[in-house]
Amino acid sequence: MDIRAAVRKAIQDMAQAPLPADDSASLFTGGVIDSFGLMDLMTNLEEILGVKVPDSELMPSRFETVDKIVAYFQARK
């Protein structure tokens, strides 16, 4: 499974609202996840993708969209 597919699946598994078709849309504004959900999502993605996200980097603005999440993990693979 590629990183984008893994990210979308992880978000869908815990989403509080439908995942937007546009990967550049805000997950927070759309109600898909909240700040608590972001922490759970990052924990799940760390396990799935084998990349540790330092607490100092866990900022909502960094992980606001699917595109931003994918770019973060691609840069660290």
Steps between C-alpha positions, in 0.01 A plus 500: 500500500640841410520785749199691362279191512618420854431856617153510342410161649624596847297821489189323371524244781469773763320780315217687668377625161545390139854532369510776233581393145743794477821402679584869552180568700531559874420195710430722802267750332304214344459333839679185385738505797569726797821564695447190715434293190821634348703346783329163448547524124872570534541206739328272247706632209824462696420130539382451141781695331781439748579869542512670841343845524674700775263674743663832408372458141144404591328825401157507334619742231765249390243221459192696392446323166559159347757661269695643795493169687618308193780753435616475861529121493650491149775735613584270790489161326 
